[in-house]
Amino acid sequence: MEQPQMCPRFEKAMELLSKRWIALIVFQLLSGKRRFSEIDNSLPNLSGKVLSERLKELEIEGLIKRDVYPDIPVRIEYSLTEKGLALSPLFTDIAKWATEWIPVSEGSTAKN
């Protein structure tokens, strides 16, 4: 059987979304704006350094935007762009699939 040709766009999308923490960060932002500390607290196994790197990558890719408010102290919020929000159906489908096919083992938590 002949292998289908890999689309370069699909390959790039999979590389981006499969990079450690990227999908979970996007998932956290699906419900709305979040501050760095809120994202950091929701993903306890993720270091602040890596979170900062991933947020920059997502911003460069045009999936998130970073809004800076000149409060004292400065307030920074992250939110999904239209491009990022377009991933919502994908995450809905993954959640549906996971509910049906992925068993929850005893002692597992959302942190794993």
Backbone atoms as SQL, in Angstrom:
CREATE TABLE atoms (id INTEGER PRIMARY KEY, chain TEXT, resi INTEGER, resn TEXT, atom TEXT, x REAL, y REAL, z REAL);
INSERT INTO atoms VALUES
  (1, 'A', 1, 'MET', 'N', 0.843, -1.182, 0.000),
  (2, 'A', 1, 'MET', 'CA', 0.000, 0.000, 0.000),
  (3, 'A', 1, 'MET', 'C', 0.885, 1.241, 0.000),
  (4, 'A', 2, 'GLU', 'N', 0.551, 2.175, -0.848),
  (5, 'A', 2, 'GLU', 'CA', 1.349, 3.390, -0.982),
  (6, 'A', 2, 'GLU', 'C', 1.060, 4.364, 0.157),
  (7, 'A', 3, 'GLN', 'N', 2.129, 4.949, 0.705),
  (8, 'A', 3, 'GLN', 'CA', 1.990, 5.931, 1.778),
  (9, 'A', 3, 'GLN', 'C', 1.531, 7.266, 1.194),
  (10, 'A', 4, 'PRO', 'N', 0.570, 7.929, 1.840),
  (11, 'A', 4, 'PRO', 'CA', 0.165, 9.249, 1.357),
  (12, 'A', 4, 'PRO', 'C', 1.290, 10.261, 1.562),
  (13, 'A', 5, 'GLN', 'N', 1.346, 11.235, 0.683),
  (14, 'A', 5, 'GLN', 'CA', 2.346, 12.291, 0.781),
  (15, 'A', 5, 'GLN', 'C', 2.018, 13.181, 1.981),
  (16, 'A', 6, 'MET', 'N', 3.019, 13.503, 2.792),
  (17, 'A', 6, 'MET', 'CA', 2.824, 14.360, 3.959),
  (18, 'A', 6, 'MET', 'C', 2.761, 15.816, 3.506),
  (19, 'A', 7, 'CYS', 'N', 1.682, 16.475, 3.862),
  (20, 'A', 7, 'CYS', 'CA', 1.518, 17.893, 3.542),
  (21, 'A', 7, 'CYS', 'C', 2.439, 18.706, 4.450),
  (22, 'A', 8, 'PRO', 'N', 3.259, 19.605, 3.899),
  (23, 'A', 8, 'PRO', 'CA', 4.169, 20.400, 4.735),
  (24, 'A', 8, 'PRO', 'C', 3.442, 21.243, 5.782),
  (25, 'A', 9, 'ARG', 'N', 2.257, 21.735, 5.455),
  (26, 'A', 9, 'ARG', 'CA', 1.500, 22.536, 6.425),
  (27, 'A', 9, 'ARG', 'C', 1.032, 21.666, 7.588),
  (28, 'A', 10, 'PHE', 'N', 0.536, 20.476, 7.261),
  (29, 'A', 10, 'PHE', 'CA', 0.096, 19.551, 8.307),
  (30, 'A', 10, 'PHE', 'C', 1.277, 19.169, 9.190),
  (31, 'A', 11, 'GLU', 'N', 2.407, 18.894, 8.563),
  (32, 'A', 11, 'GLU', 'CA', 3.605, 18.517, 9.316),
  (33, 'A', 11, 'GLU', 'C', 4.024, 19.640, 10.267),
  (34, 'A', 12, 'LYS', 'N', 4.006, 20.875, 9.780),
  (35, 'A', 12, 'LYS', 'CA', 4.385, 22.014, 10.635),
  (36, 'A', 12, 'LYS', 'C', 3.393, 22.182, 11.788),
  (37, 'A', 13, 'ALA', 'N', 2.096, 22.018, 11.497),
  (38, 'A', 13, 'ALA', 'CA', 1.078, 22.128, 12.546),
  (39, 'A', 13, 'ALA', 'C', 1.290, 21.065, 13.616),
  (40, 'A', 14, 'MET', 'N', 1.578, 19.837, 13.197),
  (41, 'A', 14, 'MET', 'CA', 1.794, 18.755, 14.158),
  (42, 'A', 14, 'MET', 'C', 3.056, 18.988, 14.978),
  (43, 'A', 15, 'GLU', 'N', 4.103, 19.491, 14.344),
  (44, 'A', 15, 'GLU', 'CA', 5.336, 19.803, 15.076),
  (45, 'A', 15, 'GLU', 'C', 5.060, 20.845, 16.154),
  (46, 'A', 16, 'LEU', 'N', 4.312, 21.877, 15.803),
  (47, 'A', 16, 'LEU', 'CA', 4.007, 22.939, 16.757),
  (48, 'A', 16, 'LEU', 'C', 3.144, 22.417, 17.907),
  (49, 'A', 17, 'LEU', 'N', 2.029, 21.778, 17.569),
  (50, 'A', 17, 'LEU', 'CA', 1.089, 21.352, 18.611),
  (51, 'A', 17, 'LEU', 'C', 1.592, 20.181, 19.456),
  (52, 'A', 18, 'SER', 'N', 2.539, 19.426, 18.929),
  (53, 'A', 18, 'SER', 'CA', 3.054, 18.306, 19.713),
  (54, 'A', 18, 'SER', 'C', 4.262, 18.699, 20.563),
  (55, 'A', 19, 'LYS', 'N', 4.727, 19.916, 20.415),
  (56, 'A', 19, 'LYS', 'CA', 5.836, 20.381, 21.246),
  (57, 'A', 19, 'LYS', 'C', 5.373, 20.428, 22.703),
  (58, 'A', 20, 'ARG', 'N', 6.199, 19.946, 23.584),
  (59, 'A', 20, 'ARG', 'CA', 5.831, 19.826, 24.997),
  (60, 'A', 20, 'ARG', 'C', 5.232, 21.123, 25.523),
  (61, 'A', 21, 'TRP', 'N', 4.075, 21.030, 26.132),
  (62, 'A', 21, 'TRP', 'CA', 3.314, 22.082, 26.813),
  (63, 'A', 21, 'TRP', 'C', 2.479, 22.974, 25.893),
  (64, 'A', 22, 'ILE', 'N', 2.782, 23.032, 24.620),
  (65, 'A', 22, 'ILE', 'CA', 2.073, 23.960, 23.721),
  (66, 'A', 22, 'ILE', 'C', 0.562, 23.724, 23.758),
  (67, 'A', 23, 'ALA', 'N', 0.137, 22.494, 23.522),
  (68, 'A', 23, 'ALA', 'CA', -1.303, 22.201, 23.472),
  (69, 'A', 23, 'ALA', 'C', -1.980, 22.510, 24.801),
  (70, 'A', 24, 'LEU', 'N', -1.314, 22.213, 25.911),
  (71, 'A', 24, 'LEU', 'CA', -1.919, 22.473, 27.227),
  (72, 'A', 24, 'LEU', 'C', -2.029, 23.974, 27.503),
  (73, 'A', 25, 'ILE', 'N', -1.079, 24.746, 27.031),
  (74, 'A', 25, 'ILE', 'CA', -1.156, 26.208, 27.183),
  (75, 'A', 25, 'ILE', 'C', -2.316, 26.744, 26.353),
  (76, 'A', 26, 'VAL', 'N', -2.417, 26.292, 25.115),
  (77, 'A', 26, 'VAL', 'CA', -3.532, 26.725, 24.263),
  (78, 'A', 26, 'VAL', 'C', -4.853, 26.337, 24.916),
  (79, 'A', 27, 'PHE', 'N', -4.928, 25.124, 25.440),
  (80, 'A', 27, 'PHE', 'CA', -6.152, 24.663, 26.105),
  (81, 'A', 27, 'PHE', 'C', -6.532, 25.590, 27.262),
  (82, 'A', 28, 'GLN', 'N', -5.563, 26.023, 28.043),
  (83, 'A', 28, 'GLN', 'CA', -5.824, 26.930, 29.164),
  (84, 'A', 28, 'GLN', 'C', -6.377, 28.272, 28.686),
  (85, 'A', 29, 'LEU', 'N', -5.966, 28.682, 27.504),
  (86, 'A', 29, 'LEU', 'CA', -6.402, 29.987, 26.984),
  (87, 'A', 29, 'LEU', 'C', -7.729, 29.921, 26.231),
  (88, 'A', 30, 'LEU', 'N', -8.244, 28.722, 25.977),
  (89, 'A', 30, 'LEU', 'CA', -9.520, 28.603, 25.268),
  (90, 'A', 30, 'LEU', 'C', -10.673, 29.250, 26.034),
  (91, 'A', 31, 'SER', 'N', -10.561, 29.293, 27.353),
  (92, 'A', 31, 'SER', 'CA', -11.649, 29.869, 28.151),
  (93, 'A', 31, 'SER', 'C', -11.512, 31.380, 28.360),
  (94, 'A', 32, 'GLY', 'N', -10.461, 31.981, 27.815),
  (95, 'A', 32, 'GLY', 'CA', -10.327, 33.428, 27.915),
  (96, 'A', 32, 'GLY', 'C', -8.946, 33.880, 28.342),
  (97, 'A', 33, 'LYS', 'N', -8.822, 35.187, 28.552),
  (98, 'A', 33, 'LYS', 'CA', -7.541, 35.790, 28.921),
  (99, 'A', 33, 'LYS', 'C', -7.017, 35.198, 30.220),
  (100, 'A', 34, 'ARG', 'N', -5.692, 35.056, 30.274),
  (101, 'A', 34, 'ARG', 'CA', -5.032, 34.566, 31.475),
  (102, 'A', 34, 'ARG', 'C', -3.743, 35.349, 31.682),
  (103, 'A', 35, 'ARG', 'N', -3.435, 35.566, 32.945),
  (104, 'A', 35, 'ARG', 'CA', -2.153, 36.154, 33.297),
  (105, 'A', 35, 'ARG', 'C', -1.130, 35.031, 33.376),
  (106, 'A', 36, 'PHE', 'N', 0.127, 35.389, 33.297),
  (107, 'A', 36, 'PHE', 'CA', 1.209, 34.405, 33.342),
  (108, 'A', 36, 'PHE', 'C', 1.058, 33.506, 34.563),
  (109, 'A', 37, 'SER', 'N', 0.818, 34.110, 35.721),
  (110, 'A', 37, 'SER', 'CA', 0.729, 33.329, 36.962),
  (111, 'A', 37, 'SER', 'C', -0.437, 32.344, 36.934),
  (112, 'A', 38, 'GLU', 'N', -1.529, 32.701, 36.275),
  (113, 'A', 38, 'GLU', 'CA', -2.686, 31.797, 36.183),
  (114, 'A', 38, 'GLU', 'C', -2.348, 30.576, 35.331),
  (115, 'A', 39, 'ILE', 'N', -1.661, 30.801, 34.227),
  (116, 'A', 39, 'ILE', 'CA', -1.248, 29.683, 33.382),
  (117, 'A', 39, 'ILE', 'C', -0.235, 28.832, 34.134),
  (118, 'A', 40, 'ASP', 'N', 0.715, 29.491, 34.763),
  (119, 'A', 40, 'ASP', 'CA', 1.762, 28.810, 35.528),
  (120, 'A', 40, 'ASP', 'C', 1.152, 27.931, 36.623),
  (121, 'A', 41, 'ASN', 'N', 0.185, 28.455, 37.352),
  (122, 'A', 41, 'ASN', 'CA', -0.447, 27.695, 38.440),
  (123, 'A', 41, 'ASN', 'C', -1.302, 26.537, 37.924),
  (124, 'A', 42, 'SER', 'N', -1.845, 26.668, 36.719),
  (125, 'A', 42, 'SER', 'CA', -2.694, 25.613, 36.177),
  (126, 'A', 42, 'SER', 'C', -1.882, 24.446, 35.612),
  (127, 'A', 43, 'LEU', 'N', -0.603, 24.657, 35.395),
  (128, 'A', 43, 'LEU', 'CA', 0.284, 23.614, 34.870),
  (129, 'A', 43, 'LEU', 'C', 1.492, 23.480, 35.799),
  (130, 'A', 44, 'PRO', 'N', 1.297, 22.865, 36.966),
  (131, 'A', 44, 'PRO', 'CA', 2.321, 22.877, 38.007),
  (132, 'A', 44, 'PRO', 'C', 3.642, 22.192, 37.654),
  (133, 'A', 45, 'ASN', 'N', 3.672, 21.302, 36.684),
  (134, 'A', 45, 'ASN', 'CA', 4.928, 20.640, 36.316),
  (135, 'A', 45, 'ASN', 'C', 5.721, 21.412, 35.271),
  (136, 'A', 46, 'LEU', 'N', 5.201, 22.543, 34.866),
  (137, 'A', 46, 'LEU', 'CA', 5.842, 23.385, 33.862),
  (138, 'A', 46, 'LEU', 'C', 6.633, 24.488, 34.557),
  (139, 'A', 47, 'SER', 'N', 7.905, 24.639, 34.201),
  (140, 'A', 47, 'SER', 'CA', 8.711, 25.692, 34.816),
  (141, 'A', 47, 'SER', 'C', 8.353, 27.051, 34.206),
  (142, 'A', 48, 'GLY', 'N', 8.564, 28.094, 34.967),
  (143, 'A', 48, 'GLY', 'CA', 8.299, 29.445, 34.491),
  (144, 'A', 48, 'GLY', 'C', 9.127, 29.793, 33.268),
  (145, 'A', 49, 'LYS', 'N', 10.359, 29.306, 33.228),
  (146, 'A', 49, 'LYS', 'CA', 11.250, 29.574, 32.086),
  (147, 'A', 49, 'LYS', 'C', 10.680, 28.961, 30.809),
  (148, 'A', 50, 'VAL', 'N', 10.261, 27.701, 30.890),
  (149, 'A', 50, 'VAL', 'CA', 9.712, 27.030, 29.708),
  (150, 'A', 50, 'VAL', 'C', 8.379, 27.668, 29.313),
  (151, 'A', 51, 'LEU', 'N', 7.550, 28.029, 30.300),
  (152, 'A', 51, 'LEU', 'CA', 6.279, 28.696, 29.995),
  (153, 'A', 51, 'LEU', 'C', 6.547, 29.980, 29.221),
  (154, 'A', 52, 'SER', 'N', 7.494, 30.764, 29.679),
  (155, 'A', 52, 'SER', 'CA', 7.839, 32.012, 29.001),
  (156, 'A', 52, 'SER', 'C', 8.282, 31.741, 27.567),
  (157, 'A', 53, 'GLU', 'N', 9.119, 30.722, 27.369),
  (158, 'A', 53, 'GLU', 'CA', 9.585, 30.370, 26.018),
  (159, 'A', 53, 'GLU', 'C', 8.417, 29.951, 25.127),
  (160, 'A', 54, 'ARG', 'N', 7.518, 29.117, 25.667),
  (161, 'A', 54, 'ARG', 'CA', 6.393, 28.627, 24.872),
  (162, 'A', 54, 'ARG', 'C', 5.419, 29.751, 24.522),
  (163, 'A', 55, 'LEU', 'N', 5.193, 30.669, 25.448),
  (164, 'A', 55, 'LEU', 'CA', 4.319, 31.803, 25.162),
  (165, 'A', 55, 'LEU', 'C', 4.905, 32.656, 24.041),
  (166, 'A', 56, 'LYS', 'N', 6.216, 32.855, 24.054),
  (167, 'A', 56, 'LYS', 'CA', 6.868, 33.616, 22.981),
  (168, 'A', 56, 'LYS', 'C', 6.712, 32.893, 21.647),
  (169, 'A', 57, 'GLU', 'N', 6.892, 31.573, 21.652),
  (170, 'A', 57, 'GLU', 'CA', 6.730, 30.797, 20.419),
  (171, 'A', 57, 'GLU', 'C', 5.308, 30.918, 19.878),
  (172, 'A', 58, 'LEU', 'N', 4.339, 30.801, 20.768),
  (173, 'A', 58, 'LEU', 'CA', 2.938, 30.903, 20.357),
  (174, 'A', 58, 'LEU', 'C', 2.608, 32.283, 19.820),
  (175, 'A', 59, 'GLU', 'N', 3.221, 33.300, 20.414),
  (176, 'A', 59, 'GLU', 'CA', 3.009, 34.672, 19.928),
  (177, 'A', 59, 'GLU', 'C', 3.631, 34.843, 18.540),
  (178, 'A', 60, 'ILE', 'N', 4.827, 34.311, 18.337),
  (179, 'A', 60, 'ILE', 'CA', 5.491, 34.387, 17.032),
  (180, 'A', 60, 'ILE', 'C', 4.667, 33.668, 15.967),
  (181, 'A', 61, 'GLU', 'N', 4.065, 32.550, 16.328),
  (182, 'A', 61, 'GLU', 'CA', 3.242, 31.775, 15.390),
  (183, 'A', 61, 'GLU', 'C', 1.873, 32.414, 15.146),
  (184, 'A', 62, 'GLY', 'N', 1.550, 33.450, 15.933),
  (185, 'A', 62, 'GLY', 'CA', 0.282, 34.152, 15.745),
  (186, 'A', 62, 'GLY', 'C', -0.916, 33.479, 16.393),
  (187, 'A', 63, 'LEU', 'N', -0.661, 32.567, 17.345),
  (188, 'A', 63, 'LEU', 'CA', -1.753, 31.878, 18.031),
  (189, 'A', 63, 'LEU', 'C', -2.227, 32.624, 19.272),
  (190, 'A', 64, 'ILE', 'N', -1.349, 33.379, 19.876),
  (191, 'A', 64, 'ILE', 'CA', -1.740, 34.156, 21.058),
  (192, 'A', 64, 'ILE', 'C', -1.290, 35.594, 20.898),
  (193, 'A', 65, 'LYS', 'N', -1.939, 36.451, 21.679),
  (194, 'A', 65, 'LYS', 'CA', -1.481, 37.841, 21.742),
  (195, 'A', 65, 'LYS', 'C', -1.199, 38.167, 23.202),
  (196, 'A', 66, 'ARG', 'N', -0.301, 39.094, 23.365),
  (197, 'A', 66, 'ARG', 'CA', 0.158, 39.516, 24.687),
  (198, 'A', 66, 'ARG', 'C', -0.243, 40.968, 24.854),
  (199, 'A', 67, 'ASP', 'N', -1.104, 41.231, 25.837),
  (200, 'A', 67, 'ASP', 'CA', -1.540, 42.598, 26.111),
  (201, 'A', 67, 'ASP', 'C', -0.874, 43.096, 27.386),
  (202, 'A', 68, 'VAL', 'N', -0.217, 44.238, 27.281),
  (203, 'A', 68, 'VAL', 'CA', 0.473, 44.839, 28.422),
  (204, 'A', 68, 'VAL', 'C', -0.328, 46.037, 28.887),
  (205, 'A', 69, 'TYR', 'N', -0.672, 46.062, 30.174),
  (206, 'A', 69, 'TYR', 'CA', -1.425, 47.167, 30.763),
  (207, 'A', 69, 'TYR', 'C', -0.494, 47.931, 31.706),
  (208, 'A', 70, 'PRO', 'N', -0.404, 49.255, 31.553),
  (209, 'A', 70, 'PRO', 'CA', 0.549, 50.043, 32.339),
  (210, 'A', 70, 'PRO', 'C', 0.105, 50.298, 33.781),
  (211, 'A', 71, 'ASP', 'N', -0.396, 49.283, 34.427),
  (212, 'A', 71, 'ASP', 'CA', -0.751, 49.398, 35.842),
  (213, 'A', 71, 'ASP', 'C', 0.530, 49.365, 36.670),
  (214, 'A', 72, 'ILE', 'N', 0.376, 49.546, 37.952),
  (215, 'A', 72, 'ILE', 'CA', 1.509, 49.404, 38.862),
  (216, 'A', 72, 'ILE', 'C', 1.164, 48.288, 39.838),
  (217, 'A', 73, 'PRO', 'N', 1.818, 47.118, 39.768),
  (218, 'A', 73, 'PRO', 'CA', 2.831, 46.746, 38.776),
  (219, 'A', 73, 'PRO', 'C', 2.195, 46.487, 37.410),
  (220, 'A', 74, 'VAL', 'N', 3.030, 46.410, 36.391),
  (221, 'A', 74, 'VAL', 'CA', 2.558, 46.163, 35.028),
  (222, 'A', 74, 'VAL', 'C', 1.792, 44.851, 34.992),
  (223, 'A', 75, 'ARG', 'N', 0.667, 44.864, 34.285),
  (224, 'A', 75, 'ARG', 'CA', -0.158, 43.659, 34.153),
  (225, 'A', 75, 'ARG', 'C', -0.073, 43.184, 32.713),
  (226, 'A', 76, 'ILE', 'N', 0.198, 41.882, 32.551),
  (227, 'A', 76, 'ILE', 'CA', 0.289, 41.284, 31.221),
  (228, 'A', 76, 'ILE', 'C', -0.710, 40.149, 31.143),
  (229, 'A', 77, 'GLU', 'N', -1.515, 40.166, 30.078),
  (230, 'A', 77, 'GLU', 'CA', -2.496, 39.102, 29.863),
  (231, 'A', 77, 'GLU', 'C', -2.272, 38.471, 28.499),
  (232, 'A', 78, 'TYR', 'N', -2.500, 37.171, 28.451),
  (233, 'A', 78, 'TYR', 'CA', -2.365, 36.414, 27.214),
  (234, 'A', 78, 'TYR', 'C', -3.738, 35.923, 26.801),
  (235, 'A', 79, 'SER', 'N', -3.998, 35.964, 25.495),
  (236, 'A', 79, 'SER', 'CA', -5.262, 35.453, 24.970),
  (237, 'A', 79, 'SER', 'C', -5.018, 34.888, 23.577),
  (238, 'A', 80, 'LEU', 'N', -5.948, 34.068, 23.133),
  (239, 'A', 80, 'LEU', 'CA', -5.842, 33.480, 21.810),
  (240, 'A', 80, 'LEU', 'C', -6.254, 34.484, 20.740),
  (241, 'A', 81, 'THR', 'N', -5.570, 34.439, 19.638),
  (242, 'A', 81, 'THR', 'CA', -5.960, 35.224, 18.469),
  (243, 'A', 81, 'THR', 'C', -7.051, 34.444, 17.729),
  (244, 'A', 82, 'GLU', 'N', -7.533, 35.002, 16.650),
  (245, 'A', 82, 'GLU', 'CA', -8.510, 34.288, 15.825),
  (246, 'A', 82, 'GLU', 'C', -7.921, 32.956, 15.349),
  (247, 'A', 83, 'LYS', 'N', -6.654, 32.983, 14.979),
  (248, 'A', 83, 'LYS', 'CA', -5.950, 31.766, 14.540),
  (249, 'A', 83, 'LYS', 'C', -5.903, 30.734, 15.670),
  (250, 'A', 84, 'GLY', 'N', -5.640, 31.186, 16.887),
  (251, 'A', 84, 'GLY', 'CA', -5.609, 30.282, 18.034),
  (252, 'A', 84, 'GLY', 'C', -6.985, 29.746, 18.380),
  (253, 'A', 85, 'LEU', 'N', -7.987, 30.613, 18.341),
  (254, 'A', 85, 'LEU', 'CA', -9.356, 30.188, 18.643),
  (255, 'A', 85, 'LEU', 'C', -9.878, 29.177, 17.630),
  (256, 'A', 86, 'ALA', 'N', -9.336, 29.203, 16.419),
  (257, 'A', 86, 'ALA', 'CA', -9.754, 28.248, 15.392),
  (258, 'A', 86, 'ALA', 'C', -9.390, 26.817, 15.769),
  (259, 'A', 87, 'LEU', 'N', -8.532, 26.637, 16.767),
  (260, 'A', 87, 'LEU', 'CA', -8.172, 25.298, 17.249),
  (261, 'A', 87, 'LEU', 'C', -9.224, 24.708, 18.185),
  (262, 'A', 88, 'SER', 'N', -10.186, 25.503, 18.616),
  (263, 'A', 88, 'SER', 'CA', -11.187, 25.053, 19.581),
  (264, 'A', 88, 'SER', 'C', -11.877, 23.747, 19.189),
  (265, 'A', 89, 'PRO', 'N', -12.356, 23.589, 17.949),
  (266, 'A', 89, 'PRO', 'CA', -13.016, 22.318, 17.587),
  (267, 'A', 89, 'PRO', 'C', -12.072, 21.114, 17.715),
  (268, 'A', 90, 'LEU', 'N', -10.795, 21.324, 17.435),
  (269, 'A', 90, 'LEU', 'CA', -9.816, 20.254, 17.566),
  (270, 'A', 90, 'LEU', 'C', -9.736, 19.783, 19.024),
  (271, 'A', 91, 'PHE', 'N', -9.669, 20.732, 19.947),
  (272, 'A', 91, 'PHE', 'CA', -9.589, 20.382, 21.366),
  (273, 'A', 91, 'PHE', 'C', -10.886, 19.752, 21.861),
  (274, 'A', 92, 'THR', 'N', -12.017, 20.190, 21.333),
  (275, 'A', 92, 'THR', 'CA', -13.303, 19.579, 21.681),
  (276, 'A', 92, 'THR', 'C', -13.320, 18.123, 21.238),
  (277, 'A', 93, 'ASP', 'N', -12.839, 17.876, 20.027),
  (278, 'A', 93, 'ASP', 'CA', -12.791, 16.501, 19.521),
  (279, 'A', 93, 'ASP', 'C', -11.819, 15.637, 20.320),
  (280, 'A', 94, 'ILE', 'N', -10.674, 16.178, 20.693),
  (281, 'A', 94, 'ILE', 'CA', -9.714, 15.423, 21.498),
  (282, 'A', 94, 'ILE', 'C', -10.310, 15.095, 22.861),
  (283, 'A', 95, 'ALA', 'N', -11.000, 16.058, 23.481),
  (284, 'A', 95, 'ALA', 'CA', -11.633, 15.813, 24.788),
  (285, 'A', 95, 'ALA', 'C', -12.687, 14.718, 24.676),
  (286, 'A', 96, 'LYS', 'N', -13.470, 14.761, 23.614),
  (287, 'A', 96, 'LYS', 'CA', -14.501, 13.735, 23.398),
  (288, 'A', 96, 'LYS', 'C', -13.854, 12.366, 23.207),
  (289, 'A', 97, 'TRP', 'N', -12.806, 12.312, 22.393),
  (290, 'A', 97, 'TRP', 'CA', -12.091, 11.070, 22.158),
  (291, 'A', 97, 'TRP', 'C', -11.481, 10.538, 23.455),
  (292, 'A', 98, 'ALA', 'N', -10.840, 11.415, 24.217),
  (293, 'A', 98, 'ALA', 'CA', -10.197, 11.008, 25.467),
  (294, 'A', 98, 'ALA', 'C', -11.217, 10.469, 26.466),
  (295, 'A', 99, 'THR', 'N', -12.382, 11.107, 26.543),
  (296, 'A', 99, 'THR', 'CA', -13.429, 10.651, 27.450),
  (297, 'A', 99, 'THR', 'C', -13.878, 9.233, 27.093),
  (298, 'A', 100, 'GLU', 'N', -13.948, 8.976, 25.807),
  (299, 'A', 100, 'GLU', 'CA', -14.410, 7.661, 25.355),
  (300, 'A', 100, 'GLU', 'C', -13.331, 6.583, 25.416),
  (301, 'A', 101, 'TRP', 'N', -12.087, 6.933, 25.139),
  (302, 'A', 101, 'TRP', 'CA', -11.069, 5.924, 24.925),
  (303, 'A', 101, 'TRP', 'C', -9.921, 5.876, 25.931),
  (304, 'A', 102, 'ILE', 'N', -9.711, 6.905, 26.709),
  (305, 'A', 102, 'ILE', 'CA', -8.578, 6.920, 27.637),
  (306, 'A', 102, 'ILE', 'C', -9.076, 6.639, 29.055),
  (307, 'A', 103, 'PRO', 'N', -8.668, 5.500, 29.618),
  (308, 'A', 103, 'PRO', 'CA', -9.109, 5.197, 30.988),
  (309, 'A', 103, 'PRO', 'C', -8.381, 6.077, 31.999),
  (310, 'A', 104, 'VAL', 'N', -9.056, 6.386, 33.064),
  (311, 'A', 104, 'VAL', 'CA', -8.443, 7.145, 34.155),
  (312, 'A', 104, 'VAL', 'C', -7.942, 6.122, 35.166),
  (313, 'A', 105, 'SER', 'N', -6.644, 6.128, 35.400),
  (314, 'A', 105, 'SER', 'CA', -6.085, 5.181, 36.354),
  (315, 'A', 105, 'SER', 'C', -6.180, 5.758, 37.758),
  (316, 'A', 106, 'GLU', 'N', -6.206, 4.867, 38.738),
  (317, 'A', 106, 'GLU', 'CA', -6.270, 5.322, 40.132),
  (318, 'A', 106, 'GLU', 'C', -5.029, 6.128, 40.462),
  (319, 'A', 107, 'GLY', 'N', -5.242, 7.193, 41.199),
  (320, 'A', 107, 'GLY', 'CA', -4.129, 8.034, 41.623),
  (321, 'A', 107, 'GLY', 'C', -3.677, 9.022, 40.569),
  (322, 'A', 108, 'SER', 'N', -4.272, 8.977, 39.383),
  (323, 'A', 108, 'SER', 'CA', -3.856, 9.949, 38.364),
  (324, 'A', 108, 'SER', 'C', -4.535, 11.283, 38.643),
  (325, 'A', 109, 'THR', 'N', -3.849, 12.334, 38.229),
  (326, 'A', 109, 'THR', 'CA', -4.380, 13.678, 38.404),
  (327, 'A', 109, 'THR', 'C', -4.195, 14.433, 37.103),
  (328, 'A', 110, 'ALA', 'N', -4.762, 15.606, 37.031),
  (329, 'A', 110, 'ALA', 'CA', -4.604, 16.456, 35.852),
  (330, 'A', 110, 'ALA', 'C', -3.148, 16.895, 35.691),
  (331, 'A', 111, 'LYS', 'N', -2.344, 16.748, 36.740),
  (332, 'A', 111, 'LYS', 'CA', -0.949, 17.170, 36.688),
  (333, 'A', 111, 'LYS', 'C', -0.092, 16.228, 35.850),
  (334, 'A', 112, 'ASN', 'N', -0.531, 15.006, 35.654),
  (335, 'A', 112, 'ASN', 'CA', 0.266, 14.017, 34.903),
  (336, 'A', 112, 'ASN', 'C', 0.162, 14.202, 33.425);
